[in-house]
Protein backbone atom coordinates (compact mmCIF):
# COMPACT_ATOMS: atom_id res chain seq x y z
CA UNK A 1 0.00 0.00 0.00
CA UNK A 2 1.33 3.45 -0.93
CA UNK A 3 0.61 5.40 2.24
CA UNK A 4 1.93 8.86 1.39
CA UNK A 5 -0.53 9.57 -1.44
CA UNK A 6 -3.38 8.51 0.88
CA UNK A 7 -2.04 10.79 3.65
CA UNK A 8 -1.62 13.66 1.21
CA UNK A 9 -5.16 13.22 -0.11
CA UNK A 10 -6.75 14.08 3.24
CA UNK A 11 -3.88 16.02 4.82
CA UNK A 12 -2.81 13.51 7.47
CA UNK A 13 0.09 14.57 9.67
CA UNK A 14 1.44 11.19 10.71
CA UNK A 15 0.93 7.46 11.04
CA UNK A 16 2.98 5.62 13.66
CA UNK A 17 3.60 1.87 13.71
CA UNK A 18 4.51 0.23 17.04
CA UNK A 19 5.77 -3.28 17.60
CA UNK A 20 6.80 -4.95 20.85
CA UNK A 21 8.41 -8.39 20.47
CA UNK A 22 7.91 -9.39 24.11
CA UNK A 23 4.14 -8.83 24.28
CA UNK A 24 3.21 -9.23 20.60
CA UNK A 25 1.93 -5.65 20.43
CA UNK A 26 1.17 -4.45 16.91
CA UNK A 27 -0.38 -0.99 17.08
CA UNK A 28 -0.95 1.99 14.83
CA UNK A 29 -1.58 5.56 15.86
CA UNK A 30 -2.69 8.15 13.32
CA UNK A 31 -2.70 11.88 13.93
CA UNK A 32 -4.84 13.58 11.34
CA UNK A 33 -4.70 17.29 12.19
CA UNK A 34 -3.37 18.70 15.45
CA UNK A 35 -3.67 22.42 14.61
CA UNK A 36 -6.21 22.91 17.41
CA UNK A 37 -4.41 20.73 19.98
CA UNK A 38 -3.24 17.22 20.82
CA UNK A 39 -5.02 14.45 18.93
CA UNK A 40 -7.73 12.93 21.11
CA UNK A 41 -9.42 9.64 20.27
CA UNK A 42 -9.91 6.10 21.48
CA UNK A 43 -8.00 2.89 20.94
CA UNK A 44 -9.80 0.21 18.97
CA UNK A 45 -8.46 -3.30 19.61
CA UNK A 46 -9.55 -6.14 17.34
CA UNK A 47 -8.21 -9.59 16.46
CA UNK A 48 -10.18 -9.55 13.22
CA UNK A 49 -8.03 -7.31 11.01
CA UNK A 50 -7.18 -9.58 8.07
CA UNK A 51 -4.35 -7.41 6.79
CA UNK A 52 -2.26 -4.44 7.86
CA UNK A 53 -3.99 -2.45 5.14
CA UNK A 54 -7.36 -3.02 6.90
CA UNK A 55 -5.90 -1.66 10.15
CA UNK A 56 -4.38 1.33 8.33
CA UNK A 57 -7.71 2.11 6.63
CA UNK A 58 -9.52 1.99 9.96
CA UNK A 59 -7.05 4.14 11.88
CA UNK A 60 -6.93 6.78 9.12
CA UNK A 61 -10.72 7.01 8.73
CA UNK A 62 -11.29 7.17 12.48
CA UNK A 63 -8.53 9.74 13.18
CA UNK A 64 -9.93 12.13 10.57
CA UNK A 65 -13.40 11.75 12.05
CA UNK A 66 -12.02 12.83 15.42
CA UNK A 67 -10.53 16.03 13.94
CA UNK A 68 -13.98 17.04 12.75
CA UNK A 69 -15.82 16.02 15.90
CA UNK A 70 -13.43 17.78 18.30
CA UNK A 71 -13.20 20.96 16.21
CA UNK A 72 -16.96 21.29 15.77
CA UNK A 73 -17.45 20.76 19.52
CA UNK A 74 -15.09 23.69 20.13
CA UNK A 75 -12.54 21.49 21.92
CA UNK A 76 -8.84 22.39 22.00
CA UNK A 77 -8.02 19.05 20.39
CA UNK A 78 -7.14 17.60 17.06
CA UNK A 79 -7.94 14.20 15.64
CA UNK A 80 -6.11 11.05 16.60
CA UNK A 81 -6.95 7.40 16.88
CA UNK A 82 -5.20 4.12 17.64
CA UNK A 83 -5.78 0.62 16.42
CA UNK A 84 -4.30 -2.51 17.99
CA UNK A 85 -4.11 -5.69 15.91
CA UNK A 86 -4.63 -8.16 18.74
CA UNK A 87 -2.78 -11.51 18.49
CA UNK A 88 -5.00 -14.32 17.15
CA UNK A 89 -3.76 -16.77 19.85
CA UNK A 90 -3.47 -16.43 23.66
CA UNK A 91 -1.56 -13.41 25.00
CA UNK A 92 -0.94 -11.43 28.19
CA UNK A 93 -3.47 -8.60 27.88
CA UNK A 94 -2.10 -6.58 30.81
CA UNK A 95 1.46 -6.66 29.42
CA UNK A 96 0.30 -5.82 25.89
CA UNK A 97 -1.72 -2.78 26.96
CA UNK A 98 1.12 -1.60 29.23
CA UNK A 99 3.47 -1.80 26.24
CA UNK A 100 0.89 0.16 24.23
CA UNK A 101 0.90 2.81 26.99
CA UNK A 102 4.69 3.16 26.54
CA UNK A 103 4.15 3.55 22.79
CA UNK A 104 1.62 6.36 23.40
CA UNK A 105 4.05 8.00 25.84
CA UNK A 106 6.76 8.04 23.18
CA UNK A 107 4.56 10.48 21.20
CA UNK A 108 5.26 13.07 23.91
CA UNK A 109 1.64 14.12 24.57
CA UNK A 110 0.72 14.68 20.90
CA UNK A 111 -1.84 11.85 21.16
CA UNK A 112 -4.24 11.27 24.07
CA UNK A 113 -6.01 7.94 24.12
CA UNK A 114 -9.17 6.54 25.70
CA UNK A 115 -11.49 3.52 25.44
CA UNK A 116 -13.15 2.47 22.17
CA UNK A 117 -14.60 -0.71 20.62
CA UNK A 118 -12.76 -3.74 21.96
CA UNK A 119 -11.10 -1.95 24.88
CA UNK A 120 -12.30 -1.68 28.46
CA UNK A 121 -11.65 0.55 31.50
CA UNK A 122 -9.37 -2.24 32.80
CA UNK A 123 -7.29 -2.11 29.59
CA UNK A 124 -6.93 1.64 30.09
CA UNK A 125 -5.69 1.02 33.65
CA UNK A 126 -2.83 -0.96 32.08
CA UNK A 127 -2.24 1.72 29.43
CA UNK A 128 -1.96 4.23 32.28
CA UNK A 129 1.04 2.30 33.69
CA UNK A 130 2.94 3.35 30.53
CA UNK A 131 1.63 6.85 29.85
CA UNK A 132 0.00 9.94 31.31
CA UNK A 133 -1.75 10.58 27.98
CA UNK A 134 -4.91 8.59 28.69
CA UNK A 135 -8.40 9.71 29.75
CA UNK A 136 -11.71 7.99 30.42
CA UNK A 137 -11.02 7.12 34.05
CA UNK A 138 -13.83 5.66 36.21
CA UNK A 139 -15.84 8.06 38.39
CA UNK A 140 -14.70 6.11 41.47
CA UNK A 141 -11.12 7.11 40.59
CA UNK A 142 -11.94 10.78 40.01
CA UNK A 143 -12.42 10.53 36.24
CA UNK A 144 -15.24 11.32 33.83
CA UNK A 145 -16.79 7.81 33.88
CA UNK A 146 -19.45 6.54 31.45
CA UNK A 147 -19.76 9.02 28.54
CA UNK A 148 -23.23 7.91 27.40
CA UNK A 149 -25.37 10.13 29.72
CA UNK A 150 -23.44 13.14 28.35
CA UNK A 151 -23.85 11.97 24.77
CA UNK A 152 -27.59 11.65 25.46
CA UNK A 153 -27.75 15.12 27.04
CA UNK A 154 -25.99 16.67 24.04
CA UNK A 155 -28.40 14.84 21.78
CA UNK A 156 -31.37 16.22 23.74
CA UNK A 157 -29.96 19.75 23.26
CA UNK A 158 -29.59 19.01 19.56
CA UNK A 159 -33.23 17.88 19.32
CA UNK A 160 -34.27 21.10 21.07
CA UNK A 161 -32.36 23.05 18.41
CA UNK A 162 -34.03 21.05 15.64
CA UNK A 163 -37.46 21.82 17.18
CA UNK A 164 -36.55 25.51 17.38
CA UNK A 165 -35.42 25.55 13.76
CA UNK A 166 -38.27 23.59 12.23
CA UNK A 167 -41.19 24.36 14.56
CA UNK A 168 -40.16 27.66 16.11
CA UNK A 169 -40.14 26.33 19.67
CA UNK A 170 -37.45 24.56 21.69
CA UNK A 171 -39.81 23.11 24.30
CA UNK A 172 -40.45 19.45 23.61
CA UNK A 173 -43.85 19.07 25.28
CA UNK A 174 -45.96 16.77 23.08
CA UNK A 175 -43.17 16.31 20.50
CA UNK A 176 -43.17 12.77 19.05
CA UNK A 177 -39.80 11.03 18.93
CA UNK A 178 -38.94 7.57 17.58
CA UNK A 179 -35.73 6.16 19.06
CA UNK A 180 -33.98 3.28 17.29
CA UNK A 181 -31.85 1.50 19.91
CA UNK A 182 -32.33 2.01 23.64
CA UNK A 183 -28.87 0.89 24.77
CA UNK A 184 -26.46 3.13 26.68
CA UNK A 185 -27.24 6.39 24.89
CA UNK A 186 -30.76 5.66 23.62
CA UNK A 187 -32.07 4.80 27.09
CA UNK A 188 -30.68 7.99 28.66
CA UNK A 189 -32.01 10.02 25.74
CA UNK A 190 -35.47 8.47 26.19
CA UNK A 191 -35.38 9.35 29.90
CA UNK A 192 -34.42 12.98 29.22
CA UNK A 193 -37.05 13.34 26.48
CA UNK A 194 -39.71 11.90 28.77
CA UNK A 195 -38.78 14.51 31.43
CA UNK A 196 -39.36 17.18 28.75
CA UNK A 197 -42.86 15.84 28.00
CA UNK A 198 -42.11 14.18 24.65
CA UNK A 199 -44.09 11.17 23.39
CA UNK A 200 -41.80 8.21 22.78
CA UNK A 201 -41.74 5.25 20.41
CA UNK A 202 -38.85 2.81 20.66
CA UNK A 203 -37.43 -0.22 18.88
CA UNK A 204 -34.48 -2.47 19.65
CA UNK A 205 -33.36 -6.02 18.93
CA UNK A 206 -32.56 -6.53 22.61
CA UNK A 207 -35.68 -7.51 24.60
CA UNK A 208 -34.18 -6.54 27.98
CA UNK A 209 -33.28 -3.05 26.81
CA UNK A 210 -36.77 -2.62 25.33
CA UNK A 211 -38.59 -3.75 28.46
CA UNK A 212 -36.57 -1.42 30.67
CA UNK A 213 -37.46 1.63 28.58
CA UNK A 214 -41.07 0.50 28.26
CA UNK A 215 -41.57 -0.24 31.98
CA UNK A 216 -39.65 2.73 33.37
CA UNK A 217 -40.57 5.38 30.82
CA UNK A 218 -43.85 4.21 29.32
CA UNK A 219 -42.36 4.32 25.81
CA UNK A 220 -44.42 2.57 23.11
CA UNK A 221 -42.65 -0.44 21.60
CA UNK A 222 -42.78 -1.21 17.88
CA UNK A 223 -40.64 -3.33 15.55
CA UNK A 224 -37.51 -1.71 14.03
CA UNK A 225 -39.15 -1.85 10.55
CA UNK A 226 -42.27 -0.11 11.84
CA UNK A 227 -40.32 2.56 13.75
CA UNK A 228 -38.52 3.82 10.62
CA UNK A 229 -41.82 4.59 8.91
CA UNK A 230 -43.63 6.27 11.83
CA UNK A 231 -45.08 9.71 11.21
CA UNK A 232 -43.22 11.48 14.01
CA UNK A 233 -41.53 14.83 14.57
CA UNK A 234 -38.06 13.33 15.17
CA UNK A 235 -36.45 10.03 14.21
CA UNK A 236 -33.44 9.42 16.48
CA UNK A 237 -31.05 6.69 15.29
CA UNK A 238 -29.21 5.43 18.40
CA UNK A 239 -28.13 1.96 17.26
CA UNK A 240 -25.90 1.18 14.29
CA UNK A 241 -24.27 3.32 11.60
CA UNK A 242 -25.83 3.62 8.12
CA UNK A 243 -29.35 4.27 9.47
CA UNK A 244 -30.07 6.64 6.58
CA UNK A 245 -29.84 4.64 3.37
CA UNK A 246 -31.81 4.06 0.16
CA UNK A 247 -34.17 1.65 1.88
CA UNK A 248 -34.95 3.73 5.00
CA UNK A 249 -35.16 6.97 3.00
CA UNK A 250 -38.08 5.52 1.08
CA UNK A 251 -39.90 4.79 4.37
CA UNK A 252 -39.13 7.81 6.55
CA UNK A 253 -42.12 10.04 7.37
CA UNK A 254 -40.45 12.10 10.13
CA UNK A 255 -39.84 15.85 10.04
CA UNK A 256 -36.26 15.54 11.30
CA UNK A 257 -33.47 13.03 11.88
CA UNK A 258 -31.55 13.75 15.08
CA UNK A 259 -29.90 10.93 16.98
CA UNK A 260 -26.65 9.76 18.55
CA UNK A 261 -25.48 6.99 16.22
CA UNK A 262 -22.17 7.46 14.41
CA UNK A 263 -21.97 7.57 10.59
CA UNK A 264 -25.74 7.82 10.07
CA UNK A 265 -25.56 8.63 6.36
CA UNK A 266 -24.68 5.38 4.57
CA UNK A 267 -23.28 7.49 1.71
CA UNK A 268 -22.67 11.23 1.35
CA UNK A 269 -25.48 11.54 -1.19
CA UNK A 270 -28.00 10.49 1.47
CA UNK A 271 -27.56 13.92 3.09
CA UNK A 272 -28.89 15.62 -0.06
CA UNK A 273 -31.64 13.04 -0.42
CA UNK A 274 -32.85 13.82 3.12
CA UNK A 275 -32.91 17.53 2.24
CA UNK A 276 -34.83 16.82 -0.99
CA UNK A 277 -37.45 15.00 1.09
CA UNK A 278 -37.68 18.13 3.30
CA UNK A 279 -36.30 16.26 6.31
CA UNK A 280 -34.10 18.33 8.63
CA UNK A 281 -30.86 16.53 9.55
CA UNK A 282 -28.71 17.20 12.63
CA UNK A 283 -25.22 16.01 11.54
CA UNK A 284 -24.24 12.99 13.61
CA UNK A 285 -20.80 14.09 14.71
CA UNK A 286 -22.19 17.47 15.85
CA UNK A 287 -25.11 16.13 17.88
CA UNK A 288 -23.30 13.13 19.42
CA UNK A 289 -20.20 14.98 20.69
CA UNK A 290 -21.30 15.03 24.36
CA UNK A 291 -19.30 11.94 25.32
CA UNK A 292 -16.14 13.36 23.75
CA UNK A 293 -16.72 16.73 25.44
CA UNK A 294 -17.05 14.95 28.78
CA UNK A 295 -13.91 12.85 28.41
CA UNK A 296 -11.91 15.86 27.14
CA UNK A 297 -12.76 17.63 30.39
CA UNK A 298 -10.45 15.15 32.15
CA UNK A 299 -7.44 16.57 30.32
CA UNK A 300 -7.86 19.88 32.16
CA UNK A 301 -9.22 18.44 35.44
CA UNK A 302 -12.63 16.81 35.54
CA UNK A 303 -15.57 19.00 36.49
CA UNK A 304 -19.06 17.66 35.77
CA UNK A 305 -20.74 21.09 35.73
CA UNK A 306 -18.33 22.44 33.15
CA UNK A 307 -18.83 19.33 31.12
CA UNK A 308 -22.63 19.76 31.13
CA UNK A 309 -22.31 23.44 30.25
CA UNK A 310 -20.18 22.59 27.21
CA UNK A 311 -22.55 19.77 26.16
CA UNK A 312 -25.42 22.23 26.41
CA UNK A 313 -23.80 24.34 23.67
CA UNK A 314 -24.59 21.57 21.18
CA UNK A 315 -27.92 23.43 20.94
CA UNK A 316 -26.15 26.51 19.51
CA UNK A 317 -23.97 24.42 17.20
CA UNK A 318 -26.91 22.54 15.66
CA UNK A 319 -29.01 25.69 15.29
CA UNK A 320 -26.10 27.52 13.64
CA UNK A 321 -25.53 24.63 11.21
CA UNK A 322 -29.22 24.41 10.25
CA UNK A 323 -29.59 28.16 9.75
CA UNK A 324 -26.42 28.37 7.70
CA UNK A 325 -27.41 25.40 5.53
CA UNK A 326 -30.72 27.13 4.81
CA UNK A 327 -29.02 30.46 4.03
CA UNK A 328 -26.38 28.86 1.80
CA UNK A 329 -28.78 26.48 0.07
CA UNK A 330 -26.77 23.42 1.02
CA UNK A 331 -27.11 20.50 3.43
CA UNK A 332 -26.29 20.51 7.16
CA UNK A 333 -23.62 17.80 6.83
CA UNK A 334 -21.79 19.90 4.21
CA UNK A 335 -22.01 22.99 6.44
CA UNK A 336 -20.66 21.07 9.47
CA UNK A 337 -17.55 20.02 7.51
CA UNK A 338 -17.17 23.55 6.15
CA UNK A 339 -17.22 25.08 9.66
CA UNK A 340 -14.44 22.73 10.76
CA UNK A 341 -12.31 23.46 7.68
CA UNK A 342 -12.75 27.20 8.32
CA UNK A 343 -11.83 26.87 12.03
CA UNK A 344 -8.67 24.94 11.23
CA UNK A 345 -7.68 27.31 8.41
CA UNK A 346 -8.21 30.32 10.72
CA UNK A 347 -6.11 28.71 13.49
CA UNK A 348 -3.35 27.90 10.98
CA UNK A 349 -3.40 31.49 9.72
CA UNK A 350 -3.29 32.90 13.26
CA UNK A 351 -0.34 30.64 14.11
CA UNK A 352 1.54 31.31 10.89
P1 LIG B 1 -25.19 0.29 22.81
O1 LIG B 1 -24.59 -0.92 22.20
O2 LIG B 1 -25.22 0.41 24.28
O3 LIG B 1 -26.69 0.48 22.28
C1 LIG B 1 -27.09 0.22 20.98
C2 LIG B 1 -28.48 -0.41 21.04
O4 LIG B 1 -28.93 -0.62 19.70
C3 LIG B 1 -28.49 -1.78 21.73
O5 LIG B 1 -29.53 -1.83 22.71
C4 LIG B 1 -28.74 -2.76 20.60
O6 LIG B 1 -29.48 -3.90 20.99
C5 LIG B 1 -29.52 -1.90 19.62
N1 LIG B 1 -29.45 -2.40 18.25
C6 LIG B 1 -28.41 -2.99 17.62
N2 LIG B 1 -28.75 -3.34 16.38
C7 LIG B 1 -30.03 -2.94 16.20
C8 LIG B 1 -30.93 -3.02 15.11
N3 LIG B 1 -30.58 -3.58 13.95
N4 LIG B 1 -32.18 -2.51 15.27
C9 LIG B 1 -32.55 -1.94 16.45
N5 LIG B 1 -31.74 -1.85 17.52
C10 LIG B 1 -30.48 -2.35 17.39
O7 LIG B 1 -24.42 1.53 22.14
P2 LIG B 1 -24.43 3.04 22.64
O8 LIG B 1 -23.20 3.29 23.43
O9 LIG B 1 -25.76 3.39 23.18
O10 LIG B 1 -24.21 3.79 21.24
C11 LIG B 1 -25.28 3.89 20.31
C12 LIG B 1 -24.78 4.63 19.06
O11 LIG B 1 -24.30 5.92 19.41
C13 LIG B 1 -23.61 3.93 18.34
O12 LIG B 1 -23.71 4.19 16.96
C14 LIG B 1 -22.39 4.65 18.90
O13 LIG B 1 -21.30 4.60 18.02
C15 LIG B 1 -22.94 6.07 19.01
N6 LIG B 1 -22.24 6.90 20.00
C16 LIG B 1 -22.19 6.51 21.29
C17 LIG B 1 -21.55 7.33 22.22
C18 LIG B 1 -21.50 6.96 23.70
O14 LIG B 1 -21.23 7.84 24.52
N7 LIG B 1 -21.78 5.72 24.06
C19 LIG B 1 -20.95 8.52 21.81
C20 LIG B 1 -21.04 8.92 20.47
C21 LIG B 1 -21.69 8.08 19.57
Boltz pocket constraint, residues with backbone or C-beta under 6 A from the ligand:
constraints:
  - pocket:
      binder: B
      contacts: [[A, 147], [A, 148], [A, 149], [A, 151], [A, 180], [A, 181], [A, 182], [A, 183], [A, 184], [A, 185], [A, 186], [A, 203], [A, 204], [A, 205], [A, 206], [A, 209], [A, 224], [A, 237], [A, 238], [A, 239], [A, 240], [A, 241], [A, 260], [A, 261], [A, 262], [A, 288], [A, 289], [A, 291], [A, 292]]
      max_distance: 6.0
